[in-house]
Amino acid sequence: MNALLRSISFIFHPLLMPILGVVLFFYTSPRYIPLSIIKGKLSAIFLLTILFPILIFYFLKASKYVKTIYLQSTKERIVPLIINCGVLVYIAFKIFPINEYKEVHFFFIAILFSTLSCLILAILKFKTSIHMIASGGILMFLIAISIHYSINLNVLIAISFVLVGAIASSRLHLNAHNYSELVIGFFIGLLPQLILVKFWL
């Protein structure tokens, strides 16, 4: 059980959630999108939301700004979150502009607001769960896609609810967060997606 809960935190790492949201969009979208464009967009998202943050982490670690990839203190989170905000702005307006991919554009704008909220809390020395922010955002985006395209994604949504609970249990088991940090993180991820859904639903 210990190994399972630890693996959940790694498998469903927050870095993977943006590309997961994009994959869900391309998978469910009824409109035709050339495969070459899908591959190009996914490659860009992989570079910007996974590879680039990993490189930034090693740079910050070499600079003694952070100690581990878990960013255990609120101080360690500030610079990575600021950089991530810049990356999200670039993705929302350059990779997925509103006139081409409205759904994904607002998906990343919502992630930006969630990240800014997490940054403000970090400055105020409150460490919310980024895992729960990511999982809450994906869950709400999946529900919105189901409504938007009038398709039955009940199985995926049910699995997402189970995964949210599993991720929360994993973070508690690892003593990474307490209950309030998990709950606040979940709603920080979910609410921006819910609020901005009116602009594309």
C-alpha positions in Angstrom: 0.0 0.0 0.0 2.9 2.4 0.8 4.4 1.8 -2.6 1.0 2.2 -4.3 0.3 5.5 -2.7 3.8 6.8 -3.4 3.5 5.8 -7.1 0.2 7.7 -7.4 2.0 10.9 -6.5 4.6 10.3 -9.2 2.2 9.0 -11.9 -0.2 11.9 -11.5 2.4 14.6 -11.1 1.1 18.2 -11.6 3.5 18.6 -14.5 1.6 16.0 -16.5 -1.9 17.5 -16.0 -1.7 20.3 -18.7 -0.7 17.9 -21.5 -3.4 15.5 -20.2 -6.0 18.2 -20.6 -4.8 18.9 -24.2 -4.9 15.2 -25.0 -8.5 15.0 -23.6 -9.5 18.0 -25.8 -8.0 16.4 -29.0 -9.5 13.0 -28.2 -13.0 14.3 -27.6 -13.3 17.2 -30.0 -15.8 16.5 -32.8 -14.1 18.9 -35.2 -11.4 17.8 -37.7 -7.9 18.7 -36.6 -5.0 17.5 -38.8 -2.7 15.0 -37.1 0.3 17.1 -37.9 -1.2 20.0 -35.9 -2.1 17.7 -33.0 1.5 16.4 -32.9 2.9 19.9 -33.1 0.8 21.2 -30.3 1.5 18.2 -28.1 5.2 18.5 -28.7 5.1 22.2 -27.8 3.2 21.5 -24.6 5.6 18.7 -23.7 8.6 21.0 -24.1 7.0 24.0 -22.2 5.2 22.2 -19.4 7.4 19.2 -18.7 10.9 19.5 -20.1 11.4 23.2 -19.4 10.2 23.0 -15.8 12.6 20.1 -15.2 15.5 22.1 -16.6 14.5 25.1 -14.4 14.4 22.8 -11.4 17.9 21.6 -11.9 19.1 25.1 -12.5 17.5 26.3 -9.2 18.8 23.2 -7.4 22.3 24.0 -8.6 21.8 27.6 -7.4 20.9 26.2 -4.0 17.4 27.9 -4.2 15.6 24.6 -3.9 16.6 21.4 -2.2 14.3 18.8 -3.7 11.8 18.4 -6.5 9.0 18.4 -3.9 9.5 22.2 -3.2 8.7 21.5 0.5 8.8 25.1 1.7 6.7 28.0 0.5 9.9 30.0 -0.3 11.1 27.4 -2.7 7.8 27.6 -4.6 7.8 31.3 -5.4 10.3 31.4 -8.3 9.1 28.2 -10.1 5.5 29.5 -9.8 6.4 32.9 -11.3 8.2 31.2 -14.2 5.2 28.9 -14.7 2.9 31.9 -14.9 5.0 33.2 -17.8 4.9 29.9 -19.6 1.1 29.6 -19.2 0.6 33.1 -20.7 2.7 32.1 -23.7 0.8 28.9 -24.2 -2.6 30.5 -23.9 -1.9 33.3 -26.4 0.7 31.8 -28.7 0.1 28.0 -28.8 -3.7 28.0 -28.3 -5.0 31.4 -29.3 -8.6 32.1 -28.5 -9.6 32.5 -32.2 -8.4 28.9 -33.0 -8.8 26.8 -29.8 -11.2 28.6 -27.5 -11.7 25.6 -25.2 -8.0 25.0 -24.6 -7.2 28.7 -24.4 -9.5 29.2 -21.4 -8.3 25.9 -20.0 -4.8 27.4 -19.7 -6.1 30.8 -18.6 -7.8 29.0 -15.7 -4.6 27.2 -14.9 -2.9 30.6 -14.9 -5.4 31.9 -12.3 -4.9 28.8 -10.2 -1.1 29.2 -10.4 -1.4 32.9 -9.4 -3.6 31.9 -6.4 -1.0 29.3 -5.4 1.7 31.9 -5.8 -0.1 34.4 -3.6 -0.6 31.8 -0.9 3.0 30.8 -1.1 4.0 34.5 -0.6 1.7 34.5 2.4 3.5 31.3 3.6 0.6 28.9 3.0 1.6 25.7 1.2 -1.4 24.4 -0.8 -1.4 21.1 -2.7 -0.4 21.6 -6.3 -1.3 18.0 -6.9 -4.9 18.8 -5.9 -4.9 22.0 -7.9 -4.0 20.0 -11.0 -6.4 17.2 -10.4 -9.3 19.6 -9.6 -8.7 21.5 -12.8 -8.6 18.4 -15.0 -11.8 17.1 -13.4 -13.8 20.3 -14.0 -12.4 20.6 -17.6 -13.5 17.0 -18.3 -17.0 17.7 -17.0 -17.2 20.9 -19.1 -16.0 19.1 -22.3 -18.7 16.5 -21.7 -21.4 19.2 -21.5 -19.9 21.3 -24.3 -19.8 18.5 -26.9 -22.8 16.6 -25.5 -20.9 13.4 -25.2 -21.1 10.8 -22.5 -17.8 10.8 -20.6 -19.3 9.5 -17.4 -16.8 6.6 -17.1 -13.9 9.0 -17.5 -15.4 11.5 -15.0 -16.1 8.7 -12.5 -12.4 7.5 -12.8 -11.3 11.1 -12.3 -13.2 11.4 -9.1 -11.6 8.2 -7.9 -8.2 9.5 -8.9 -8.7 12.8 -7.0 -9.4 10.8 -3.9 -6.4 8.5 -4.5 -4.1 11.6 -5.0 -5.4 13.2 -1.8 -4.9 10.0 0.1 -1.4 9.7 -1.3 -0.4 13.2 -0.3 -1.8 12.6 3.2 0.0 9.3 3.5 3.3 11.0 2.5 2.7 13.7 5.1 3.1 16.2 2.3 0.0 18.2 3.2 -2.8 18.4 5.8 -6.5 18.3 5.0 -7.0 22.1 4.7 -4.1 22.3 2.2 -5.7 19.5 0.1 -9.2 20.9 0.1 -8.1 24.5 -0.7 -5.8 23.2 -3.4 -8.7 21.2 -5.0 -11.0 24.3 -5.1 -8.2 26.5 -6.4 -7.9 24.2 -9.3 -11.6 23.6 -9.9 -13.1 27.1 -9.5 -11.2 29.0 -12.2 -12.1 26.3 -14.7 -15.8 26.5 -13.5 -15.9 30.3 -13.6 -14.2 30.6 -17.1 -16.3 27.9 -18.7 -19.0 30.4 -19.5 -16.7 32.0 -22.1 -16.5 28.8 -24.2 -19.3 26.5 -23.1 
